[in-house]
Amino acid sequence: MAAAYAALVSLTHTLNQILHPPPAIHIIFDTDQIVSLRQKADFFVDFLENHSSTSGDKRIEDLQKRIGGAAYTAEYIIEFNVRNQILAGSFVDREKISNLLFEGLYTSKQEFLFIEKELVEFKKDHVQHKNSTSTEASSSSSSSSSRPLLPIGKNTMVGFDDHMVEIMGALSTDESHLRIISIVGMGGIGKTTLATHVYTNALITEYFPIRAWFTVSQEYTEKEILLGLLHQIDNTNRNDAHVTNDGKLGDKLYKTLFGRKYLIVMDDMWDIKAWDTVKRFLPDNNNRSRILVTTRLLKLAVDFGSCSPYQLNFLDEAQSWDLLRQKIFAEGRCPIELERIGKSIAKKCRGLPLALVVIGGLLAKSKAEHWKYVEEDVTSAVYNQDEEFCMKILSLSYNRLPIYLKPCFLYFAVFPEDYSIEVPRMVMLWVAEGFIRQCGHKRLEEIGREYLEDLIDRNLILVSWRSIIGAVRTCRIHDLLSDLSRREAYKENFILSGKLYNHLHILSDTKIRPTRLSIYGGRWKGTKLMPYRSLVPTRSFLSFSKGDLTDYNAHQFPLLRVLNVVDRYPKHDVLQLINSRYVSCMGPMMLMPSSTLSRLWGLQTIVVEGKLILPIEIWQMPQLRHIEGNHINMPHPPPPDDVQKIILLENLQTLSIVRDFKCCEKLIKRIPNVKTLRNVCQTIGSNNCLRNIGLLHKLEELYMECPPCSGEIVFPCSLKELSLSECKIPWEDMSVVGSLANLESLHLWNNAAVGQKWIPKEGEFAQLKYLLIHKCELEIWEADNTHFPCLEILSLGYLNLKEIPSDFAEILPLRRIDLDNNNSNHLLASSANEISEQRENIGYDSLRVQNITSGALIIWVKRGTNLVVCGGGHIGVIITSGNQRVETRVATKDVNPECDEELTILNPNESHPVSLTVYDHYNMDEKMGEAEFDIGPLVEAAKMNPNGLPNDTIVTRILPSSSNCLAKESSIFWEDGVVKQDMRLRLKNVECGEIEIQIRWFF
């Protein structure tokens, strides 16, 4: 049970926290009692980790619930009483509260002792039951014939033709030894369908005289597998069902296959044990026999080691529509009036064949007017059509997770659908929630990233962006799996997520409160929340929509540990969250002069999207792990005295973005374990101690923007990623960077380096994979393939450089050269193309040369006209491009609202349209229309750089057509040195309505 495990691990962290409080916090407690309770918590954590696979056992499920309840209660008692002690005015009051703490924890310990006795009995009974059923299992498996050997029927296959050709080629290759080919992908993506098409293909049936298929799944015995294979290879072997010795069955299989050419498919593999069970009975006849495996687990597929796994990806939009159309219409032809909505539904299935097949079955039996309801919520439609079928397929992946991964997977329920999740922030949240169990000397964040990689390998989580050094930066989850996480999380009262108005009945209950509350949209204004009386208070509040916090304050959730909102949050309320571990909100936040921030005894992470001014007591908070803001003012640490000793912020790993960071030796030594530092020095002379950065021996990522460096700069050898701007380091002194043995990514921005010529020294940049040079002085670059032997991506922008060193063609890993806004530098583009041609002549992998455009798109949302107002009628506009999403403030209820607001999107893809949605702010399900607009013509006009033209000169005109949403002619014109475009957009999927905007492009 994920909730029970998460509660226990969180309790262990809280107990450690009370044993080692910050020096500014003085808590009265019984040490022996806390240590004893910690030992009990560890005992139960070990038990759950070792018995999480006994699902379905009513007795163990009841025990897990009791364990979770006891852990929640113990943690509540600790945090409630510690909070009261911290807020108490006198020592006498604190002593009284400490007595309540002792009494409460005594009761908790007694409850744990009662549960422990029952667990001891359970273990005894479990061992006896296991011994008594071991023989029964073998006899029952012999008579079992219910397991499907080969999927019945042949499902439609779309989009996997290339995979099928490759896999058939791998099966029929000239390699004579026995080979294992594996197909990997998430549940419902079509692994079994693809394997079935291969298995039944006429060429394969002819090529392999002996073929057998066995569906392994999660529950199996050695005898089941051996008998299943024997029954298909030779029907006469059905008489062997009475044989109880697995070894004899295995020998018979070996002798049956010996000297013969065979293909065996092992479908739905979940662990290596199933393969270890039978591999010794599969002879390598040196005659091109093959094993084909399907699995959801990438690591398992890699463990087979015979050849690289075939990873099945999602279908693209065209393939999705093709499959859906074939499932709905017998002849595959769709009426023209249904094509638009049909393609929209196919797109919302996110390329998963399982969803497309289920939706296809629904739409095939539905009237045309019902399609629009399916389009509004495809995920719900999939489950409503065939919930048992979908849940059976998808929940297998969740049920098979180790117990320590289940809370992390369920936590994806806090994020809205289609949300691009920043991995560093998510891992910080996991740590703050207390999900990650300490393991040796590893940082909790490091363990958390390993957990995420495990979920990725299990095809539960999708990578959106992985950096050049291999770190996952953003990820996402498929809509169906997101829905699964929400269902399971709600079932365990682990997380309540969704629109606010859907959950008011729960939030108004005085006895039941969700442990974690995540709101995707809605308003608090007018919402009456009664004081709760539950011993499981709400510990986390997350909000992903502006305006949700109207009338919200800390008094509604006084024991909150995680606060993650996209609104400004009152400083006073933040300082009332005594038990908070994670605080993220909009800024500015001024905590100067001296504040009560140090009372937040468990605060690990503070993120402010704006200016953050920190008080001096920040240096008395050694529990801090991450401090992030757009502009951080960090005070100098106070000098030690006889009373106050030097406190090291040994847990601090992230410090970003600090303005005028004083890099003196005393300060640097206070933060010895920082891994990520982003520092902007705005005043000349403030960088005179930059050599002290070399003392940060754990630093892996550094961004530094400072005036010309007058003094010596020393970088730590631990650096993996380095970004420099305005430093004006002479190219001849670049060895200070090139000598960094672990450096993999280097960004040189805006005069980071100066001079006409760069000649790197031999042996430098030995591990560099990514190099960016942007707006730097550089005309001559003399280097060869030995200088950057590991370089994979080279990005050059706004340079006078005429030629890339021709020897770069011989850098084997090089796969891409990006030329950013170098349109006028034809020589540089020609040089890149020549290198690409040279590589082809050498026989190396192809090199992609791409011209990219960096810039900012400014959208001025002017007004709406004749809108269809529904719901509350408080109108907002959302602009979306790729993973970026920006929205206007709320306009008043009016069919002709004046918005008058500018929004910015950075580096949008000019080849993709930008989406615009009008919605009811307080009910985001109520859409008031949608539109799309193309920015390509605007960017092309901006590239022309039409300086000198009179204001209002029209560069080009675009007429309304069926391929765009223009309601009238749109003009691109030149004004005040900027290219602009006025648009009046006609809203789709609504009776009427237009939105008037102006867009501008800045390089």
N, C-alpha and C positions, 0 to 999 in steps of 0.2 A: 504494500500500500504506500503509494508515493507520499501522501500527506503525512503519514506517521513517520516515515524515514526523514523527511524534510524537517519535521518538528523536532525530532531527536538530535539531528546534526546541528540545527540552529541552537538548541539548548546547550550543546557542548560548547559552542562558541560563546554563548552568553555566560556560562559558568567560568570559562577562561577569562572573560572580560571582567567579571567581578573579582576574580582572584588577582588580576593585574590591571587595576583601573589607572587612568591618567593621574599624574601627580597632583593636579589641581582638584581632584575629586576625592573626598574622604567618605568612604562607605563603612558602616559598622555591620559586620556579619561574622558568622561562625565559620572559620576556615575549614575545620574538620568536616563540618556538615556539607560545605560546598564541594570539597574534594571527594567525599563519599558519594554525593549525588552525581558527580562527574563520572566516577567509576561505574555507577549503575547505568548512566546514559550510554557509555561506551559499550557496556555489555549488551544492551538492547540493540544498538546500532549493528554490532557484530552479528547478532541473531537475525536481524532483518536481512542483512546482506547474504547470509548463508541459507535462509529459508524463503527467499522471495519467489522461488520457482514453484512453491506449493500452492499455486492459485487454485481456487475452487474448493479448498478445504474450509468449511464453515468455521471450524474451531480456530484455525490460525487467523482467519479474517477477523473474527471477534477479538482475538488477542491483539492483533495489529491496531484495531480501532481503539482499544483500551490504552495501548502504549502511546499512540498518538495523542489521545486525550490527556493522559497524564503528563506528557512532555509539554503540550500547550499550556496546561494549568501551571506547571512548575515555572515555566518561562514567564507567564503572566505575573505570578506572585513576585518573582525577582524584579521584573521591570517596573511593576506598579510600586513596589516598596522602595526601590532605588530612586525612582523618580521623586517620590515623596520625601525621601531623605535629602536629595539634592535641593529641593525647593523649601525644605524646613528652615525655620528661622533660628533655631537654637540647638545646642548639643542635646538638651533634654528631650526635645521633640524627636531628634534623630534617633536617640536611644529607644524611645517608645516604639518608633516605626521598626527599628531593628528587631525588637521582640516579636512584632507581627510577622516580619520576614522569617524569623527562626521557626515560629509556630506553623506558618504556611508551608515551609519547606519540609518540616517534620512530617506533616500530613502527606505531602507529595512522596517523600521517601517511603512511607508506609505503603502507599499505593503501589509503588514500584516493587516493593518486596513481595506483596501479594501476587502481582503479575509474574514476578520471577519464579515463584513456587509453581505456578501453573505452567510456565514455560518448561521447567524441569520435567514435570509430568508429561507434557506434550512431547518433549524430546524422547523420553523413554517409550511412549506409545508409538511415536513415529518410527523409531528403529525397529520395534517389534512388528509393526504393520508392514514395514518395508521388507523385512525378512520373510514374513508369511506370504506376501504377494509376489515375491520374485519368481517362485516356481509357477504360480498361477498365470503370471503374465506370459511365460513362454508357451504354456499349453493353450491359452486363449488366443495367442497370436497365430498359432498354427491353424486354427479353424476360422480365423478372420478372413473374410473375402470382401469386406466392405470398402477397403481402401482402393480408390481409383488408380489403375495402372497407367492408362493413357487417357487424356481428356477426350470426352465424348463430343463428337461433332467437330467442325472446323470453323473457327471464328474468322471474321473478315480481318485482313491485315493490310494496313495502310501506313506508308512512311518508313517501313523497315526493309525495303527491297535491297538497298545497298548492304545492310547488315546481313541479310539472308545470303547474298552472293558471297560476301566475305567469309561467313561461317561455313558455307558449303565448300568454299575454296580451302579453308583451314582443315576441314574434315577429309578432303581428298588430296591433300598435299603429298609430295613425294617422300616426306619424312617417314621412315619405316617404323620407328619406335612408337610405342603407345603414347598418345598425347591427350591432354585434357584441355578442352575449350570451355570457357565459362561465359555466361551471359548475366550481366548485372543490371539492376535497376530497381526503382521503388515499386511497392505493391500496386498492381493495376496498370503498369506501364506496358505490358504485353510480352513479358519474357516467355511465358508458357505458350502463348499464341505463336510467337516466332519459332520457338523450338519445335512445336507441333508441325508447322509448315515445312521446316527443314527435315524433320523425321519422316514425314509422309511424302516428301518429294520423290518423284519417280527415279531421278538420277541417284539419289541416296539409297533408296530401297534396292536398286540394282547393284550399287557399289558395295554395300554391306550385306552379305548373305544372312548374317545373324544380327538381329536388332532386338533390343529390350528397353522398356521404359518403366521407371519406378518413381512415384511421387513420394518423396521422403517426408516433407513437412516437419512438424515439431516433435511429434510423438512417434517413435519407431522402436523396433527391436532388431537385432542382428538377424534373427530368424525370419522376420517379416521381409526384410530386404532380400535375403538370399532366396527365400521361397518365391517372392514376387518375380525375381529375375529368372529363376529356373522354370517357372510356369510359362513364361513367354518364350523362352528359348526352346523348350522341349515339353510339349503338353503331357507327355507320359510321366513327367516328374511330379504331377499332382499327387501321386501316391506317396510322395516323400513328406507329406504334411505331418505324419505321425513321428517323424524323426525328431528326437529331442536334442541331439548333440549338434550344436551349430557348426562345430569343426567338420563333422561329416558332410553337412550340407555344403559348406564352403569347398571342401575337397571335390564334391560332385560338380559344383559350378566350375571349378578350375579345370577339371578333366573334360567337361562339356565344351568349354571355350578353347581349350588348348589346341593350337595349330589352326584355328579358324579365325577368319576376319570378322570383327564384330563392332557394332556401335551400341553403346549403352548411354541412355539419358537418365540422369538423376535430377529430377525436378524439385524445386523448392527446398534447397539445402539451407540449413540454419547453423550447423556447426561442423567442424572438421572431423568429429567423432564418427559421423555416418560414413565418411569416406575411409577413415582408418579401419572401420569395421569390415569393409569389403575389398579394399584395394589389394590385399594379399591373395585374394582369390580370383583376381583378374590378370591373366597371364599377358606378358608382353611378348607376343608371337613374332615380333619384328616383321609384321605384314600390314602395317598402316591401320591397325585398330584404333578406335577413338572413344573417348568419354566426353559427353556433353553435359554440362552442369548449368542449372539456373539458380540464382540466389539474389537476395536483396542486400547482401553484405559484401562490400568491396574488399575488405580485409580478408575475408574467407576466400574470395575468388583469387586474390593475389597469393594466398598461402598454397594454392594448388601448384602454382609456379611453372606450369608447363608452357604457357604462353600468355600474353597480355589479355586481360578480360575485355569483353565487348560490352561497353557501357551504353545502355539504351537511354537516349535523351527524349525529351518531350517532342511531340509533333509540332510543326510550325502551324501558322494559321491556315494555310492552304490545305495542308494534310488533314488538319482537324476538321475542316469543313467537308473535305472529301469523305472522311470516315463517317461523319454524322449524316451526310446526305445519303450514303449507301445504307445506313441503318434505318433511316426514316422511309425512304422511297425504294420500292422493289427494283425499279429500273435505274435508280440513282439520279433521276431528273427532278429538279425542284422547281415549282411554279415561280415565276419571276417576282410575284408580289411577296413571296416568303423568303426570298434569297437574302435580303439585307438583314432581317431579324435572325434568320438562320445562321448567317456568318457571325453575327454578334454573339449568339448563344455558344457557337463553337469556340470562339475566341475566349469566352469566359470559362470554358472548361480547362483552360491553361495547358492544353496539349496532352492531357492524361486520357489514354484510350478507355480506361474504366469509366470515367465520367461521361465520355462521349457515347459509349455504348448504352449506358443506363439512360441518359437523356434521349438518345435516339429511340429507344423502346417506348419512352413516355410520349414523345412528340408524334410517333407513328400512330398512336391511338388517340391523339388530342385534336380538337378542332383548331382551326387557324387562329381564332381569336384568343385561344388559351396560351399561345406562344409568348405573348408579351409578358404574362405573369411568370413564365419560366425564365425569361430574359432578366427580369428584375432580381431574381435570387436563384442562380443556377445551383449553388451548393445545396440549398434546402430542397430544391427540386430533385436533385440526385438522391438524397437520403429519403425523401418522401416516396419516391418511386420504388426503391428497392433497398431499404435501410439494412436489412439483415445481410443481403449479399455484399453491400459495400463495407459494412462494419466488419464482416467476417474477414474480408481481404485486408483492409487497412489496419484493423486492431491487432492483427497478428504481429505486426512490427512493433507496436507499443507493448504488447504483452510479453514479448521476448526480450525487452530491454532489461539490463541489470537494474536493480533497485536504485542505484545511485544516479542513473541517467534519467529516471522517470520524472523527478521534480523539474529537471532542466527542460525536458521536452514539454511538460505541461505548462511551463512558464511562457511558452510561445503563445499561449491563449491571451496574454495581456496585450499583444500587438494586433492592430486591425488587419483585415485581409489586404493583401497586396502591399503590405508595409515593407519598406527597405530597412532592415534592422542593422544598426551599427554594432558590430561584434564587440569592440572594446567596451562600449557602454553596457551591452547585454551581460557580458561577463562580470562587470562591476556590480550589476544588479543581482546576479546569481550569488556573488560573494556577500553582498549586503543582506540578502534574504537568508543567508546561512546555509545554502544548499551544499556547499563544497566542503567535504571532510578533509581535514589536514592530513597530508601524507608525507612523512619524512620532512626534509628541509625545503621542499618545493613551495613556491609561492602559490597561494590559492588561485590567483589569476592564471597561472601556468596550468594548473590542474583543470580549471574551467575551460581553457582553450583546448585541452586534450579531450575533455568531454564533448565539446562541440565537434571536433574532428571525428569522434566516434559516431555521433549522430549523423554527420555527413556521410561517413563510410557506410552507414546503415540505410542510406537513401531516404532519410526522414527530413533532412534539411538540405536546402539548395544553396550553393555558393553563388552570390551575385558578383562579387569582386574579390579576387585573391591577388595580393600585391606581388611584386616581382621577387620578393624574398620568401614568398610562400605563405604569408600570414593571411588568413581570411579577414577581410575588412568589413564587408557587408554580406548579409545572407537573407534568405526569405524561406517561406514555407508554403507548400501548395495549399490551395483553398480547402480541399477535402481533409488534409491532415491538420490544418488549422482548426477546422470544425471539430475534428476528432479530439484535439487537445482541449478545446473549450468544453466539450461534452464530459470528458473524463475529469477535468479540473472542477467543473460544477458538481459532478457526482460526489466528489470527496470534500466539497466546500473548501477547495484549495484556492480557486480563483473564480470571481464573478466578473464577467466582461461583456461588453456590448454597449448599446445605447442606454443612456440614463433612464429614459422614460419606460424602458422595458423592465426595470428592476426596482421601481419605487416601492412596490409592495414588500420587497425583501428589506430594503433600506429603512422602511418605516417600522419594521418589527423590532420590538425592544429586547427580544431574547436571542434572536439569531442575527449574526452579522457575518458577512463574508470575510475570510481571513485576508484576502487581497481583492481590491476593487479596481478594475480598469474600465475607464469610460472613453468610448470612441466619439461621443457627441451628445449634446443635450445641455441643459442649464440647471444650475442649483437654485436660481432665484425663485423664491416661493416654496421651495421644497422643505418640508418639515421633517427633520430627523429627531426622533425621540432619543433621550439618553439610553444607552444600551446597558443591559444587566448581564450580558453573556460573559463567561470566563474565557471566551475566545474572541477578543476584540479585533477590529480591523487593524492590520499591521502595515498594509501597503496601499497607497492610492496613486494610480497612474491615470493621466488624462492626455489625450492626443488631439484635442480640439480647442481652439481659442475660445474664450468666453465661458468655459465650463465652471470657473471658480467664482462666479458672482455669488455673493453671500456665503461662500465657503470659508471656514476658518479652522484652526487647529483644535478648537474645543470640541468639534464633532468627532474627531479621532485622536484623542490625547496621547495614545500609546503608539502612534504611527512610527514606523521605522524606515519606510521607503516613501518618499514623495517625489514624483516625477510628473511635472506639468509643463505645458507650453505657454503659460500665462505668467505675468508678474505675480509675486507672492509676497505678502507683507513681511518685512524683516522681523517684526514683533512676533508673528505667528511661527516663523522658522525657529526662533529662539525659544519657543514654548515646546518644541518637539524634543524633549529631553532624551528620548530613546532613539532618536533618528540615527540611521547609519548611512543613508543615501538621500541627498537633497539635490534636485535639479529643477531649475525654474528660469524664467526670463529675468533679466536685470534691468537697471543697475541694482546692486545690493551694497550698501555702504555699512560696513561693520566697524567703522572707526567713529570716534575714539573708542577706548576700551569698552567692549561689550560683554555679554554673558555667553559668548559662543562656546567657551571652554566647558560650560555646563552640559553640553551635548556629549556625554561621556562615551558614546559609541560611534560618533560620527567618523565615517571612513571616506566618503566621497561627497564633494560639493561641486556642482556644475552650475554655472550662471552664464546664460547667453546674454552677455552684456558686461558692464564694468563691475568688477568685484574688488572692493577695498577690504583687506583683511586686518584684523586687530593684532596687537602684539602677542596676545595669549595663544595665537596659533602655534607658537613655539612650545606650548605646554600640552599639546595634543598629539602624542606619539602614535595614536591609533590611526591617524590620517593616512589614506592610501592614494587618493587622487584629488587634485585641485585643478579645475578647469574653468576658464572664463575667456571672454574676448579681450579683456584688458584687466590684468590682475596687478594691483599694487600690493606688494608684499613687504612688510616692515622688516627692518634689520633686527636680528635676534638680540635680546638684552644680554648684557655681560653677566657672567655668573657671579654669585656672591656666596657668603658663608652659609646662607639659608637655602638658596636655590641653586641646585647643581645643574650642570649642562645636560639638557635633554636632547637626545638625537631623535629625529623623525625617521626612524629606521624602516618604517613600513611605507613611507611615501615613495610612490613609483612614477606618478605623473604630475607635472607642473607646467601648465600651459594656459594662456599665453601671458608671460610675465613681462611687464614694461620696466625698462631700466633696472634689470636684475643686477644687484651688486654682487659680483662674483668674487668676493673676498674669501680668503682661505677659511676663516672662521665659519662663514655661512655655508660654504660648500661642504665642510666636514659635518655640518648638522643634518645634511640630507644625503647620506652616503650611498643609498640604494636606488636613487632616482633612475628610471629607465627611459622616460620620455621627458624632454625639456624643450619648450619653445620660448624663445627669449627675443624681445625686441628692445634694442637700446636706441633711444631717440636723441640723446644728447651726446655731443662729442666729449670724449674724456671719460665716459662711464664704462668704457670697455678696457680700461687699463689693466684689469686683472683677469682677462679672458684666458690666460694660461692656466688659471686654477680649474677651469672646466676639465682639464686632464686628470683631476683628482677624482672625478666621478667614474669609478672603475666598473660600475654596472650599467652605465648609460649606453643605450642601444639606438635611440632616435633623437636627433638634435636638429632643431630649426633655429637659425640665428640670423637676425637682421640687425645690423649695426653700422655706424659710420665707418669710414676708413680705419682699419686697425693699425693703430700707431705702435702698439706693443706686440709682444710675442703671443701667438696663439698655440695652445697645445690641446689636441683632441685625444680622448681616451681610446685605447686600442679596441675596446669593446663595441665601438660604434658600428652599426649595420646600415643605418640610414642617416644621411646628412644633407641638409638644405641650408644654403648660404645666400644672403642677399645684401647688397650694398657694402660688402666688406672690403672690396678693392684689393684683394690679394694678388700680387704680381704672379703671372703665369709661371715665372721661373721659381717661385716659392711654393708651387702647388704640391711639392713633395710632402708638405705637412699633412696633406689629405691623402695623397697617393700611397703613403707608407702605412696606412691603416689596414691591417691584415684582414679584418672581418667586414670591411665596407662593401656593401652589395648595391646600394642605391645612392646616387649623388645628384643633387639638384643645384645648379649654379644659376641664380636669378639676378637680374638687374645689377650689373657691375659687381657681382660677387668676385670676379677675377678681372684683371685689367692687363693690357699690353697687346702688342701686335702679333706675337708669335708664341706658340706653345709647343714645346718639345718634351714630352714626358720622359722620365728616366726608366731604364729597364728594371723590371721586377716590381714596379708599382702597379696599383690598381689590379692586383692579382685576382680578386674575387668579385670585382665590380660587374653587375648584371645590367644596371640601368644608369644611363648618363644623360642628363638634360643640361643644355647650355642655352640660356634665354636672355637676350638683351645684354650681352657682355661684349667687351672689346675683344675681337679675335679675327684676324685676317689670314694667318698662316698656321696650319696645324700639321706638324711633322710627326708621324707615328707609324708603327707597323702592327702586325697582328700579334706580336708578343707583348705589346703594352697593355692591351685590354683582352686577355685571352678568354674571359668568361662573358664578355658583353653580349647581351641579348637584344636590348632596345636602345637606340640612339635617338634623342629628340633634340632638334635644333630650331631655334626661333629668333627672329629679328637680329640676324647676324650679317656682318660684311664678309664672312668667310666664303671663299670662292670654291673651295674643294675639300671634300672629305678624303682623308688619306686612302689611297687606292688599295693599300694592303689590307684594309678592313674587309675586303671581299674574302679573305682567307681566315677570318675569325669564325670558326665552326658554329658556335651557338647563335651568332647574329641572325635574327629573324625579322627585325622591323626597323625602319628608319622613318621617323616622323618629322616632317618639315612644317613648322607652325608659322603661318603668315610670312612665308618667304617667297611670295608670288613674284616679287620684283627681282629676286636673286635667281635667275635662270641657270646660272653656272652651278649653283649648289644643287639644284634639282637634277641637272644633267649629271653631276658627279654621283649622286645617289643612284640614279638609274644605271649608270655604267657599272657601279659596284654590283648591282643586282644581276646584270648581264654576265659579269665575270664569274659570279658564283654559279650560275647555270652552266657556264663553260667548264668550270672545274668539276661540276657534278655534285655540288653541295645542295642542301635544301634551299628552296626558293626564299627570296628576301622580299618582304612587302614594303614598298615605299608609298607613304600616304601623306597627302597634304591636308592638314587639319586647320581649323579656324578656332582660335580662342577668343572669347569675347563675352559681353554681357548683353542680354536681351532685357530691355526695360519695357514693361507693359503698363500703359496708363489706361486704367479702366475708368472711362468717363461716366457713362450712364446706361440705364436700361430703358427700353421703350415698349409699352404695351405688353408687359410681362403677365404671365398667368400666375397669380399669387395664390398659394395654397397653404394649408396648415397655419402656422403662426404668422407667416408672411414676412418674417424678418429675413431679408435677402442678403446672401453672400455669394461671392464669385470665387471659384477655385480654378487656378491655372496649373496644368500639369505638363511636364516634359521629362520623359524618362523617369528617373527616380526622384526628380525634384517636384515639389508641390508647394505652391504658395497660395494664400487666400486673402481676400479683402476683409476689412472690418465689416460689421453688420450695418446694412442700410435699413432705414425705417420702412414700415409697411407701406408700399406704394407701387402701383403698376408702372410708374415712370421714375424709378429711384435715381438719385444723383450719387454716384459712388466716389468719383474724383480721388482715386488712389493709385499710386505707382507700386508695381511689384517687379522684382528682379529675379531672373533665372540666369545662372552662370553656365557658360559653355554648352548650350543646348545643341543637340544634333540637328544641323540645318536641313538634313535630308528627311527628317521625320516631322510630321505635323505636331503642333502644340494644341493641347486639348483645353477647352473652357467649359465649366459646368456652373450653372446657376442653381442654387439650392435654398431651402428653408433652413436657416442657421440652427434652429432649435429642433429640427427633425430632418437630419441629413438624408434620410431615405426619400424625402419629398423633393425630387428634382424638378426644377422649373425649366429645363431645357439644356441642351448641350450643343457645342459647336467645335470646329477645328479650324486652325488657320496655318498657312504655310509661311515660314520665315525665310525660305531659300532665296526668293527674289530680293528681299531686303538686304540679306548678307552679301549677295552678289553685287548689288548696287554700292554697298559700303566698301567692298574690295576695290571698286573703281577709284575710290578716293577722289571724288569730284570737287576738289578745292578750287576756289576762285569763282564758282558759279554764283549767280545772284540768289538771294533768298527766294524761296517758293518755286524754284525751278523744278519742274516735274521730270523725274528721271525715267519713269515708266508707269504704265497704267495696267491694271488687271481687271478684267470684266467678270461679272457673276456668271457661274455655270453650274451644271449638275455635279461637277467634280470639286466644288468648293462651297463654303457656307456664306459667301458674300451676298448681302442684300442689295448692294449698289456698287458701282464702279469704285475701285480702290486705287489711290495714287501714292506712288513712292516719290518723295520730293526732298530737296536739300534746303535746310534751314539752320542758320547760325552754326555752320560747320558740322552738322549732324544729318545723317540720312534718316528720314522718318517715313512712316506709312500709316495713313488713316484707314480704318476698317469699320464697316457696319456689318455685324455678323447676324445671320438669320439662325435662330435656335431650332434645333431638331428635336424630335420625339415629344413635341408639345404643340398645342394648337396655334399659338402665336408668340411673338416676342423677339426683340432684337437687342443686341449689346453693342455699344459703340466704344471702340478702343483706339489707341494710337500706340504703335510699337517703334522703338528705336534700337539701334545696334551700336555698341561701343567696343572697339578692339582693345 
